[in-house]
Amino acid sequence: MEDRIPLSDHLARWAGSDAARKPVAETVAAIARACCDIAELIAAGPLAGDLAAELGAGEGNDVQKEIDLRTNAMLIEALKSAPVAALASEEMAAPVALNAGAPLVVAFDPLDGSNNIDTNVSVGTIFSILPVLPEHEGPEAPFLQPGRAQLAAGYVLYGPQTTLVLTLCDGTDMFTLDRKTGEFVLTKAGMKVPPRSLEFAINASNYRHWDDAVRNWFDDCIAGSDGPRGQNFNMRWIASMVAEAHRILMRGGVYFYPGDARPGYGSGRLRLVYEGNPIALLMEQAGASASTGQGPLLDTSPANLHARVPLLFGSREEVDRLERYHVWPPSIGERSPLFGRRGLFRA
């Protein structure tokens, strides 16, 4: 049985006397404390009010719910006492300054999957911690670094258990909230995503909007053992990206939200800074891959704070395969002409 090390002890051991690590550890601890309170709020459901109430539109015209704004405020309050210079959130148009001269910034999605809050489906908080560098000028500059600059990242999943999945750039570890003590404890160290899997997650209702590369890959998967892949696949779609990520970290698979032909979706739906980058870092640290569909996601520089990105992550072999479908859209010698889009079984 793995040692049930409290998160506070884990962070203290990791930071040691390193002056660069201590602020990261303090910031993770502050986020964890806020997420313990968020877990209680979500668990109360309608007893805490109408958490699903729509209050207007946020950045990019995404609907803002009561729970989005309440969790956003809780994280801001918790991070005021951390060594954080500024915050960026899906729920705010611009960064919010906190502690001038502090060495870190934090980007977060306070409640990913909030559209599911009234149906009791798992939702989560996603966060990314980045350094402030001397050359950064302007409030957005620290947030526009490529994802490889992240010092730590993670998410907290509010489901049957409340789970923190964290990377300090030294592997990906899972902590479970002990409700008796109110503290996260280590329950799975060094998570590893299997390199191959027969599960995938994609919103098939957008099929008609996808490009040929995505359609070809999807068609080959659902053709199962009768198709060119020669294997049967299972499709999953929760519409809560953090819940999809957790399933993949636990048992493998891939998740893909590509760009498509709908107005405003050419670069995908998910945000690079506070959704794509932290999930990508967790995946890579667990031996998986994360991609835009055409290259490593962590090498992508955000054009702006709320830049969208096609997001593909999960078991390494399937991510690599899907990238190859984009290199040559009719898709490569792996694809039998019998199943091509204009092959014998296509009009």
C-alpha positions in Angstrom: 0.0 0.0 0.0 1.3 3.4 -0.9 2.1 5.8 2.0 -0.8 8.2 2.6 1.4 11.3 2.7 -0.6 14.5 3.3 -0.2 17.1 0.5 1.3 19.5 2.9 4.1 17.0 3.7 4.6 16.2 0.0 5.0 19.8 -0.9 7.4 20.5 2.0 9.6 17.5 1.0 9.6 18.6 -2.6 10.4 22.3 -1.9 13.0 21.6 0.8 15.1 24.7 1.3 14.9 25.7 -2.4 13.9 29.3 -2.7 12.5 28.9 -6.2 10.3 25.9 -5.2 8.9 27.3 -2.0 6.6 29.9 -3.7 5.2 27.1 -6.0 4.5 24.9 -3.0 2.7 27.7 -1.1 0.6 28.5 -4.2 -0.4 24.9 -4.7 -1.4 24.7 -1.0 -3.5 27.8 -1.4 -5.3 26.4 -4.4 -5.9 23.1 -2.6 -7.5 24.9 0.4 -9.8 26.8 -1.9 -10.8 23.6 -3.7 -11.7 21.9 -0.4 -14.2 24.7 0.1 -15.4 24.4 -3.5 -15.9 20.7 -3.0 -18.2 21.5 -0.1 -20.2 24.0 -2.1 -20.7 21.6 -5.0 -21.6 18.7 -2.7 -24.4 20.9 -1.2 -26.0 21.2 -4.6 -29.4 23.0 -4.5 -29.0 23.4 -0.8 -26.4 26.1 -1.6 -28.8 27.9 -4.0 -29.4 27.7 -7.7 -25.8 27.0 -8.8 -26.9 26.4 -12.4 -28.5 29.9 -12.7 -27.3 31.6 -15.9 -26.0 35.1 -15.1 -24.9 36.3 -18.5 -22.1 35.7 -21.0 -18.4 35.6 -20.1 -15.3 35.9 -22.3 -16.0 34.5 -25.8 -19.7 34.5 -25.1 -19.6 31.4 -23.0 -22.6 31.2 -20.6 -21.6 32.1 -17.1 -23.4 30.3 -14.3 -23.7 31.1 -10.6 -21.3 28.4 -9.8 -18.7 29.8 -12.2 -18.6 33.2 -10.5 -18.7 31.8 -7.0 -15.8 29.4 -7.5 -13.9 32.1 -9.3 -14.2 34.4 -6.3 -13.2 31.7 -3.9 -9.9 31.0 -5.8 -9.1 34.7 -6.0 -9.6 35.1 -2.3 -7.4 32.1 -1.5 -4.6 33.3 -3.7 -4.4 36.8 -2.2 -2.1 35.5 0.5 0.0 33.4 -1.9 3.2 34.6 -3.7 1.2 35.4 -6.8 1.6 38.6 -8.8 -1.6 38.1 -10.9 -4.4 35.8 -11.9 -6.1 34.9 -15.2 -9.4 33.1 -15.3 -11.8 31.9 -17.9 -14.4 34.1 -16.1 -12.5 37.3 -16.4 -11.6 39.3 -19.5 -8.2 40.5 -18.2 -5.7 39.5 -15.6 -6.3 40.6 -12.0 -3.2 42.0 -10.1 -2.6 40.6 -6.7 0.9 41.0 -5.1 3.3 43.2 -7.0 6.8 41.7 -7.3 5.7 38.2 -6.5 7.4 35.5 -8.6 4.4 33.6 -10.0 1.2 34.0 -11.9 -1.7 31.5 -11.9 -4.2 30.8 -14.7 -7.3 28.8 -14.0 -10.6 27.5 -15.1 -12.6 27.7 -11.8 -15.1 25.1 -12.8 -14.7 23.1 -16.0 -17.9 21.4 -17.0 -20.2 23.8 -15.2 -22.9 23.2 -17.7 -23.3 19.8 -16.0 -23.7 21.2 -12.5 -27.5 20.6 -12.4 -27.2 17.0 -13.5 -24.7 15.9 -10.8 -22.0 15.0 -13.3 -18.3 15.3 -12.3 -16.8 18.8 -12.8 -13.4 20.2 -11.9 -11.0 23.1 -11.3 -8.0 23.4 -13.6 -4.9 25.5 -12.8 -1.5 26.4 -14.3 1.4 28.1 -12.4 3.9 30.1 -14.4 7.0 32.2 -13.6 7.2 35.9 -13.9 10.4 36.8 -15.8 12.3 40.1 -15.9 11.5 40.5 -19.6 7.8 40.4 -19.1 6.1 43.7 -19.8 2.4 44.3 -19.5 -0.2 42.4 -17.4 -0.8 39.6 -20.0 2.9 38.8 -20.8 3.6 36.2 -18.1 0.5 34.2 -19.2 1.6 34.1 -22.9 4.5 31.7 -22.4 4.5 28.3 -24.1 3.2 25.6 -21.9 6.6 24.1 -21.3 7.3 27.1 -19.1 4.8 25.9 -16.5 6.3 25.2 -13.0 3.3 23.2 -11.9 -0.2 22.3 -13.1 -3.2 20.3 -12.0 -6.9 19.9 -11.6 -9.3 19.0 -8.8 -12.1 16.7 -9.8 -15.3 16.9 -7.8 -17.0 13.5 -8.3 -17.7 10.5 -6.1 -14.3 11.4 -4.5 -12.7 14.8 -4.6 -9.3 14.2 -6.3 -6.3 16.5 -6.9 -4.1 15.5 -9.7 -0.8 17.4 -9.7 2.4 17.7 -11.5 5.4 19.6 -10.1 7.3 18.7 -13.3 8.5 15.5 -11.7 5.8 13.1 -12.6 2.0 13.2 -12.1 0.5 12.3 -8.7 -3.0 11.8 -7.4 -4.3 13.0 -4.0 -7.7 12.2 -2.5 -9.5 14.5 -0.1 -9.9 13.0 3.3 -13.1 14.6 4.5 -12.4 13.7 8.1 -9.2 15.8 8.2 -10.0 18.3 5.4 -6.7 17.5 3.7 -5.6 15.9 0.5 -3.5 12.8 0.9 -1.3 11.0 -1.7 -3.2 7.9 -3.1 -1.4 7.3 -6.4 2.2 8.4 -7.1 3.8 8.4 -10.6 0.6 7.9 -12.6 1.3 6.4 -16.0 -1.1 6.4 -19.0 -1.0 3.1 -21.1 0.6 3.8 -24.5 -2.3 2.3 -26.4 -6.0 2.0 -25.7 -9.3 1.2 -27.5 -11.3 4.1 -26.0 -11.7 7.5 -27.4 -13.7 10.7 -26.4 -15.0 13.1 -29.1 -18.3 15.0 -29.6 -19.6 13.1 -32.6 -22.5 15.5 -33.0 -20.0 17.8 -34.7 -19.1 15.2 -37.4 -20.4 17.3 -40.3 -18.2 20.2 -39.3 -14.9 18.3 -39.0 -12.2 18.2 -41.7 -11.4 15.1 -43.6 -8.6 14.0 -41.4 -10.8 13.9 -38.3 -13.6 12.2 -40.1 -11.3 9.6 -41.6 -9.9 8.7 -38.2 -13.4 8.6 -36.6 -14.8 6.5 -39.4 -11.9 4.0 -39.1 -12.5 3.7 -35.3 -16.3 3.2 -35.5 -15.8 0.7 -38.4 -14.4 -1.5 -35.6 -13.1 -5.0 -36.5 -14.7 -4.7 -39.9 -12.7 -1.6 -40.8 -9.0 -0.9 -41.5 -8.1 -0.8 -37.8 -9.3 -4.3 -37.3 -10.3 -3.6 -33.7 -13.4 -2.6 -31.9 -13.4 0.7 -30.0 -15.5 2.3 -27.2 -16.5 5.9 -27.5 -17.0 8.1 -24.4 -18.2 11.7 -24.1 -19.0 13.3 -20.7 -18.9 17.0 -21.8 -16.6 17.7 -18.9 -13.1 17.8 -20.1 -11.5 17.4 -16.7 -13.5 14.2 -16.1 -12.4 12.9 -19.5 -8.8 13.6 -18.6 -9.1 11.8 -15.3 -10.5 8.7 -17.0 -7.6 8.7 -19.4 -5.0 9.1 -16.6 -6.5 6.2 -14.8 -6.9 3.7 -17.7 -5.8 5.2 -21.0 -7.6 6.4 -24.1 -7.6 9.7 -26.1 -9.6 12.9 -26.0 -10.0 15.1 -29.0 -11.8 18.4 -29.5 -10.6 19.6 -32.9 -11.2 22.8 -34.7 -14.1 22.7 -37.1 -16.1 24.6 -39.6 -18.5 26.3 -37.3 -18.1 30.1 -36.9 -15.6 30.8 -34.1 -14.5 27.2 -33.8 -11.7 27.1 -36.4 -9.1 26.9 -33.6 -11.2 24.6 -31.5 -13.3 25.4 -28.4 -11.0 24.9 -25.4 -8.6 27.6 -24.1 -4.8 27.1 -24.4 -3.6 29.0 -21.3 -5.9 27.6 -18.6 -7.3 24.4 -20.0 -5.0 23.0 -22.7 -1.6 23.7 -21.2 -2.2 22.4 -17.7 -3.8 19.2 -19.0 -1.0 18.7 -21.6 1.7 19.0 -18.9 -0.1 16.5 -16.7 -0.4 14.1 -19.6 3.3 14.4 -20.7 4.4 13.9 -17.1 2.4 10.7 -17.0 4.0 9.3 -20.2 1.1 10.3 -22.5 1.0 12.9 -25.3 -0.8 16.1 -25.9 -1.1 17.7 -29.3 -3.0 20.3 -31.4 -3.5 17.4 -33.9 -0.5 18.6 -35.8 2.3 19.0 -33.2 3.0 19.1 -29.4 0.6 21.4 -27.7 3.2 22.6 -25.0 5.3 24.2 -27.8 2.4 26.5 -28.8 2.7 30.2 -27.8 -0.7 31.7 -26.9 -1.7 34.6 -29.1 -3.7 36.1 -26.3 -5.0 35.3 -22.9 -8.2 33.5 -24.1 -6.7 31.9 -27.2 -8.5 28.7 -28.3 -6.7 25.6 -29.4 -7.6 22.2 -30.9 -6.9 19.8 -28.1 -5.8 16.1 -28.4 -4.4 14.2 -25.5 -4.0 10.7 -24.1 -2.4 7.4 -25.0 0.8 8.1 -27.0 0.3 5.7 -29.8 -3.2 6.9 -30.7 -2.2 10.6 -30.5 0.7 9.8 -32.9 -1.7 8.0 -35.2 -4.2 10.9 -35.3 -1.4 13.3 -36.0 -0.5 11.2 -39.0 -4.0 11.5 -40.3 -3.5 15.2 -40.4 -0.1 15.0 -42.2 -1.9 13.2 -45.1 -5.6 13.7 -44.8 -6.7 10.8 -47.1 -4.9 9.1 -44.5 -1.9 7.3 -45.3 -1.1 3.7 -46.1 -2.8 2.6 -42.9 -6.1 3.3 -44.5 -7.5 0.6 -46.8 -8.8 1.9 -50.1 -11.9 -0.2 -49.5 -12.8 2.2 -46.7 -11.6 5.5 -48.2 -14.1 8.4 -48.4 -14.5 7.6 -52.2 -13.6 3.9 -51.9 -15.8 0.9 -52.8 -18.0 1.4 -49.8 -18.5 5.1 -50.1 -20.6 7.1 -52.5 
